[in-house]
Amino acid sequence: MSKPVVLIAEELSPATIEALGPDFEVRNVDGTDRPALLAALADASAVLVRSATKVDAEALAAAPALKVVARAGVGLDNVDIKAATTAGVMVVNAPTSNIISAAELTVGHILSLARRIPAAHASLSHGQWKRSSFTGTELFEKTVGIIGLGRIGALIAARLNAFDMRVIAYDPYVTSARAQQLGVQLVGLDELVEQSDFITIHMPKTPETTGMIGAEQLKRMKPTAYVVNVARGGLIDEDALFSALTSGEIAGAGLDVFNSEPPVDKKLLDLPNVVVTPHLGASTEEAQEKAGVSVARSVRLALGGELVPDAVNVAGGVIDPYVRPGIPLVEKLGQIFAALSHSPLTSLDVEVHGELSQYDVSVLKLAALKGLFTNIVSESVSYVNAPLLAEQRGVDVRLIVDDESDEYRNVITLRGALSDGSQLSVSGTLTGTKQIEKLVGINGYAVELPIEKHHIVMLYTDRPGIVAIYGQKFGEAGINIAGMQIARTAAGGQALSVLTVDSPVPDELLDVVRSAIQADLFRPIEITES
């Protein structure tokens, strides 16, 4: 019997080939040679790529036997995940391969800015000896502000603590206990911006975080302060940054990522107080080897029918067909839970009620954590690192199953305790022959509506005219309400309203509506598809 064909489309380390083992027929092709790639995919069971090979709908259509696309790295811009999912092809990456490299590059940028290393090198290499022109500043006893205290942020904190810096951080999803373990003081974003001598940002790029360091934040910074972005292009408003750098509002910036790559607008690249690198966060030999070995192991698992922890679109492995449809539902419940949280999570129960309790549902616990962290950490979240992210944040997680479900065949509830002493719960189910994903409960309020991309959750005092107020406000702004559910426990008490809208709602409008109805809770929810 012939061995499955594993296609290597770009140069990978010998350790990657070794990690694949002897069970496959390994072939090589130049992934940038499109005709050769399409021909080679014809009988491939797996393809391993880096960033140059484009795996799109055309490539997937040319690969009828393909089971897995493995990206030896973090980013997946060159892989059409939606088309792969439609084709039933698993996509895996190496989400933790570059965390050390990214953390070290961040420290390198900070040191380069503090001691003006690139400018001094350029001057001396041109035959100039201008020691007095490159007086720098020490890191000792300076304050560094880390925005996003995930795995990379924590590594940076450890390294900068060794410089005897004061380390502060902003991360609304990290508990003070976890920050204390890292030797970090948690502060608000405004406080961090005002106090820091160096700011480094490590957040995911979402509608909420895009441009989170803009003109207002830059104006609050010290004129001697520096800002560094080695995470995602767009987290810093590039126009506002250029203005701040040229007007003397801040001292300098270190950038490894940009809005467009390579940068179309080169104005930041020409400034003398900016240190730039061409997206080198994962560009170390060690990171590349880790990435290759990691995805090789994932390919072995995928082709062997095992659970693949680093699958980004589907959970691989021996999962009962009755359980599998619940995975994307629970991931979305995790995202809804995170969006509704107003304080860091300390414990989480994943409750599975009904007929599902008769099956192995351990993957649903992983799915809940994956959804929970998807939009709140900078690194890619998978089934393997989601439990680690929970552990790092001091979150206790339990899986609870029972066969009782009064209204539905199955109900899955995420119930958590928050650091301020409050509790939060969200529940969902699958209904009908089409297995429609529905939200059926929030904090004990019974609702039933399909889970869509854009929702708004409101809690307010029940009184006449409230629906008319927010309906009018959204209508005037051109925001279409596609669905709505209102639940209450008693007339004149608290009412929970969940809206489905066809498009994101601007922050300014959200503030207007929140104030108009005097809402006690008012949260937009944006669902990110895996």
Disulfide bonds with the S-S distance in Angstrom:
none
